[in-house]
Amino acid sequence: MPFVDHRAQKIRRSKEELLKHMQTFKLDLKFSVGIWYFTPGGGRFHEPYVEQKSIPERIEMAAEMAKFGVKGIEAHYPAEVNEENLHLYKQLEKEAGIRLVAVPLSLFYDKIFEFGSLSNPYEKYRKVAYERLVNGLKLVKEANADICIIWPGIDGYTYSYGHLYYHMWDTFEELVAQAMDEVPGVQVAIEPKPYEPAPNNIYRTTADGILAARDIEARLKNPENLKLLQEGHALVGLNPEVGHVRMGFEDLPYAYARVAREGRLFHTHWNSQPLGNYDQDLNIGVVDWDSTEALLYTLKMVGYQGYFGIDINPERMPVIKAIEINTKVLQIMNERIERLPHDRIIECYFDPENHRGELELILAENHK
């Protein structure tokens, strides 16, 4: 399993160093795709619009996406990737150059997780979630993937009145730490979300995710994990998703920079989303293009080197067409930010008194 060093994200640069960085560093758009949306399964109010496909059939579909720059695939354990079908993913890497890069956990769908997974008030259900987490971490190692992603979508609460927040956080964080100590050296990414499916999710915002990462790391005891922490590595990071961040009315560049500042930006998920609202997973750029482009610019500034995970819900178009669109949009955005006058933009920050309105003019001049 490759251990990814994210410490470079924490580098602070002087004005001169930042300008040199912006002139020499270019984002490497390594795209990854999530196998779960290859054949969307419908929702609360309608049945699926497309024919469902088996995992082997979906993996065949993934191979076609290599021509659009897709280099990684993500699959939930154990629903989509497991010990029995892992060889199919290894074959995909060998034949199409698309490797399994992230393994999210299926800790939200099953009926037994009605009241949560790792924070469930019933120990017998927490035990099931814990065993799934441990086995998922082991599979990350066996698969040579980069990270395990935990989206605690079903963990949280319905009513604020009388909820035991300390117990909810403590049980979740303690079990994650125990599992990481049982399978040391595997990096875990938390994916915050304000609500849905739990009416109030356990980690609502980017700041909540950062606090969870710190609290989990503080509970680690395995010598291998402690050594990595002492070397300045983060073992628990985040996988912020554009849609989830905007559901919480957060500013995209600000939120992602907050994560990168601690070297915890392990992975990123991309789509578009109106502020608030239900989780729509729209194609990248169809809502709030400017903020998404500003996010790319911020990631260039911090030297992000990870994957760009496309996380969409293409209910009404072929997934291969959706991937073509989303990869193209990110490529267009990336080409645009590369053409910007970085020296002038940096000067606007360091000397705003003498550059009033210039940033607006720069963006207007380059809005094409």
C-alpha positions in Angstrom: 0.0 0.0 0.0 1.4 3.4 -0.9 1.6 5.8 2.0 0.9 9.3 0.5 2.9 12.1 1.9 0.7 15.2 2.2 3.0 17.3 4.3 3.9 19.7 1.4 0.3 21.1 1.7 1.3 22.7 4.9 4.1 24.8 3.4 3.8 28.6 4.0 5.4 30.7 1.2 6.6 34.2 1.1 5.4 36.5 -1.7 8.4 35.7 -3.8 8.2 32.0 -3.1 4.5 31.9 -3.9 5.0 33.6 -7.2 7.7 31.2 -8.2 5.4 28.3 -7.1 2.5 29.6 -9.2 4.7 30.0 -12.2 6.2 26.5 -12.0 3.6 24.2 -10.3 0.6 23.0 -12.4 -2.2 20.8 -11.1 -2.1 17.3 -12.4 -5.7 16.4 -13.2 -5.7 12.8 -12.2 -9.4 11.9 -12.4 -11.1 9.2 -10.4 -14.6 7.9 -10.8 -17.1 6.3 -8.4 -18.4 2.9 -9.6 -21.7 3.5 -7.6 -23.1 6.0 -10.1 -22.4 4.1 -13.3 -26.0 2.9 -13.2 -27.9 5.2 -10.9 -30.5 3.3 -8.8 -33.3 5.8 -8.7 -34.4 7.6 -5.5 -37.2 8.1 -3.1 -39.6 9.3 -5.7 -38.9 7.4 -8.9 -37.5 4.1 -10.1 -34.2 3.8 -12.0 -34.1 5.3 -15.4 -31.3 3.0 -16.6 -30.8 -0.8 -16.7 -28.8 -2.0 -13.7 -25.3 -3.5 -14.3 -23.3 -6.0 -12.4 -19.9 -5.0 -10.9 -18.0 -6.8 -13.7 -20.1 -5.0 -16.3 -19.4 -1.7 -14.6 -15.7 -2.3 -14.4 -15.8 -2.9 -18.2 -17.5 0.5 -18.5 -14.7 2.1 -16.4 -12.1 0.9 -18.9 -13.7 3.1 -21.6 -13.1 6.2 -19.4 -9.3 6.0 -19.6 -9.5 8.0 -22.8 -10.8 11.0 -20.8 -7.9 11.0 -18.4 -9.5 8.7 -15.8 -6.7 7.1 -13.8 -8.5 6.0 -10.6 -11.7 4.2 -9.5 -13.5 4.3 -6.2 -15.7 1.5 -4.8 -17.5 0.9 -1.5 -16.5 -2.0 0.7 -18.0 -4.6 0.8 -20.9 -3.7 -1.5 -18.8 -2.9 -4.6 -15.3 -4.2 -3.9 -14.5 -7.1 -1.6 -12.1 -10.0 -1.1 -13.9 -12.0 -3.8 -13.9 -9.5 -6.7 -10.7 -7.5 -5.9 -9.0 -9.3 -8.8 -11.3 -7.6 -11.2 -10.0 -4.2 -10.1 -6.4 -5.3 -10.4 -7.2 -6.5 -13.9 -8.7 -3.1 -14.7 -5.4 -1.5 -13.6 -3.3 -3.8 -15.6 -5.4 -3.5 -18.8 -6.6 0.2 -18.7 -4.2 1.9 -16.2 -7.1 2.7 -13.9 -6.3 1.7 -10.3 -8.4 1.4 -7.2 -7.4 4.6 -5.3 -10.1 5.0 -2.6 -12.3 2.5 -0.8 -15.3 4.2 0.9 -17.1 2.1 3.4 -20.7 0.9 3.2 -21.7 2.1 6.7 -25.0 3.8 5.8 -27.3 1.6 3.7 -27.9 -1.5 5.7 -31.1 -1.8 7.8 -29.0 -2.5 10.9 -27.6 1.0 10.7 -31.0 2.6 11.1 -29.7 4.5 14.2 -26.1 4.9 13.1 -23.0 2.8 12.4 -20.0 3.5 14.6 -22.0 5.8 16.8 -25.0 3.5 17.1 -26.3 3.4 20.7 -26.5 -0.4 20.4 -23.2 -2.1 20.9 -24.2 -5.1 18.7 -24.6 -2.9 15.7 -21.5 -0.9 16.5 -19.6 -4.2 16.5 -20.8 -5.0 12.9 -19.7 -1.5 11.8 -16.4 -1.9 13.5 -15.7 -5.3 11.9 -16.6 -3.9 8.5 -14.2 -1.0 9.1 -11.3 -3.3 10.1 -11.9 -5.5 7.1 -12.1 -2.4 4.8 -8.8 -1.1 6.1 -7.2 -4.5 5.4 -8.6 -4.5 1.9 -7.1 -1.0 1.3 -3.7 -2.6 2.1 -4.3 -5.6 0.0 -5.6 -3.5 -3.0 -2.6 -1.1 -2.8 -5.1 1.7 -2.6 -4.4 5.2 -1.2 -7.1 5.7 1.4 -10.2 4.5 3.1 -13.0 7.0 3.1 -15.6 7.2 5.8 -18.8 9.0 5.0 -20.9 8.8 8.2 -24.1 9.6 6.3 -26.4 7.7 8.7 -24.6 8.7 11.9 -26.1 11.7 13.6 -29.4 12.6 15.0 -33.0 13.6 14.3 -33.9 15.7 17.3 -31.6 18.1 19.1 -33.5 17.8 22.4 -31.8 15.3 24.7 -29.2 14.0 22.3 -25.9 12.8 23.9 -23.4 14.5 21.7 -20.4 13.5 23.7 -21.3 9.8 23.5 -22.0 10.0 19.8 -18.6 11.6 19.0 -16.7 9.5 21.5 -18.0 6.1 20.4 -17.4 6.9 16.7 -13.9 8.3 17.2 -12.7 5.6 19.6 -13.8 2.8 17.2 -12.1 4.5 14.2 -8.9 4.8 16.2 -9.1 1.2 17.5 -9.5 -0.1 13.9 -6.6 2.1 12.6 -4.4 0.7 15.4 -5.5 -2.8 14.4 -4.5 -2.1 10.8 -1.8 0.5 11.2 -0.4 2.7 8.4 -3.6 3.1 6.5 -4.8 6.7 5.9 -8.5 7.4 6.6 -10.4 10.3 5.1 -13.6 11.6 6.8 -16.2 13.1 4.4 -18.4 15.7 6.2 -21.9 16.6 5.2 -24.5 18.7 7.0 -27.5 16.4 6.6 -29.0 13.6 4.5 -29.7 10.8 5.0 -29.5 11.6 8.8 -31.4 14.8 9.4 -28.3 16.1 11.2 -25.1 14.4 10.4 -22.5 13.7 13.1 -19.8 15.9 11.3 -21.7 18.7 9.6 -19.0 21.0 8.4 -15.4 21.1 7.2 -14.4 22.3 10.6 -16.2 19.4 12.2 -14.2 17.0 10.0 -10.9 18.6 10.9 -11.8 18.3 14.6 -12.8 14.7 14.2 -9.4 14.0 12.4 -7.5 15.6 15.3 -9.6 13.7 17.9 -9.1 10.4 16.2 -5.4 10.8 15.9 -5.1 11.8 19.5 -6.5 8.3 20.4 -4.1 6.3 18.3 -1.7 4.0 20.2 0.0 1.7 17.7 3.7 2.4 17.6 3.7 2.4 13.8 0.9 5.0 13.7 2.6 7.1 16.4 5.9 7.1 14.5 4.1 8.5 11.4 2.4 11.2 13.5 5.8 12.2 15.0 7.2 12.6 11.5 4.5 15.1 10.8 2.2 13.0 8.7 -1.5 13.1 9.0 -3.2 9.7 9.3 -6.7 11.0 9.4 -7.7 13.6 6.7 -10.7 14.7 4.8 -12.4 14.0 1.5 -14.4 17.2 1.1 -17.1 17.2 -1.6 -18.1 20.3 -3.4 -21.8 19.5 -3.0 -21.5 18.8 0.7 -19.5 22.0 1.4 -22.1 24.1 -0.4 -25.0 22.4 1.3 -23.5 23.8 4.5 -23.2 27.3 3.0 -19.4 27.2 3.1 -17.1 29.0 0.7 -15.3 26.4 -1.4 -11.7 27.7 -1.6 -11.8 28.7 2.1 -13.0 25.2 3.2 -10.5 23.2 1.2 -7.7 25.5 2.2 -8.6 24.9 5.8 -8.1 21.2 5.3 -4.8 21.6 3.3 -3.4 23.9 5.9 -3.0 20.8 8.2 -1.9 18.5 5.4 -5.2 16.7 5.6 -6.5 17.1 2.1 -6.3 13.4 1.2 -8.8 13.3 -1.6 -11.4 15.6 -3.3 -14.8 15.0 -4.7 -16.2 17.3 -7.4 -19.7 18.1 -8.7 -21.9 21.2 -8.4 -24.7 22.1 -6.0 -26.9 25.1 -5.1 -26.3 26.5 -1.7 -28.2 24.4 0.8 -30.9 22.2 -0.8 -30.8 18.4 -1.0 -27.7 16.7 -2.3 -27.9 16.9 -6.1 -24.5 15.7 -7.4 -24.9 17.8 -10.5 -22.2 18.0 -13.3 -19.2 20.2 -12.5 -19.6 23.8 -13.3 -23.4 23.9 -14.1 -23.9 25.7 -10.8 -21.4 28.4 -9.5 -18.6 28.0 -12.1 -16.6 30.8 -10.6 -16.3 29.3 -7.1 -15.2 26.0 -8.5 -12.6 27.7 -10.6 -11.5 29.7 -7.6 -11.2 26.4 -5.7 -8.9 25.0 -8.4 -6.8 28.2 -8.1 -6.5 27.7 -4.4 -5.4 24.1 -4.8 -2.7 25.2 -7.2 -1.6 27.7 -4.6 -1.3 25.0 -1.9 0.3 22.5 -4.3 -2.4 19.8 -4.2 -1.2 16.6 -5.8 -4.1 14.2 -5.2 -6.9 12.9 -7.2 -9.9 14.8 -8.6 -12.8 12.4 -7.8 -15.8 13.0 -10.0 -18.9 12.3 -7.7 -22.0 12.8 -9.7 -25.5 11.3 -10.2 -26.0 11.1 -14.0 -29.6 9.9 -13.9 -30.6 11.2 -17.3 -27.5 10.8 -19.5 -25.1 7.9 -20.2 -22.3 7.8 -17.6 -19.6 7.8 -20.2 -21.0 11.1 -21.6 -21.1 12.5 -18.1 -17.5 11.6 -17.5 -16.5 13.2 -20.8 -18.3 16.4 -19.8 -16.9 16.6 -16.3 -13.3 15.9 -17.2 -13.5 18.4 -20.0 -14.9 21.1 -17.7 -12.1 20.6 -15.2 -9.5 20.7 -18.0 -11.0 24.0 -19.3 -11.0 25.5 -15.8 -7.4 24.4 -15.2 -6.3 25.9 -18.6 -8.0 29.2 -17.7 -6.3 29.5 -14.3 -3.0 28.8 -15.8 -3.4 31.8 -18.1 -4.1 34.2 -15.3 -1.5 36.8 -14.4 -0.3 35.3 -11.1 2.0 38.2 -10.3 -0.8 40.8 -10.5 -3.2 38.6 -8.5 -0.6 38.1 -5.7 0.2 41.8 -5.7 -3.5 42.5 -5.2 -3.4 40.5 -2.0 -0.2 42.0 -0.6 -0.8 45.6 -1.6 -4.6 46.0 -1.8 -4.4 49.8 -1.0 -2.7 50.5 -4.3 -4.6 47.9 -6.4 -8.2 48.7 -5.7 -10.6 47.0 -8.1 -7.7 45.4 -10.1 -8.6 41.8 -9.2 -12.1 42.4 -10.5 -10.6 43.8 -13.7 -8.2 40.9 -14.1 -11.0 38.4 -13.8 -13.2 40.3 -16.2 -10.4 40.5 -18.8 -9.7 36.8 -18.5 -13.4 35.6 -18.4 -13.3 33.7 -21.7 
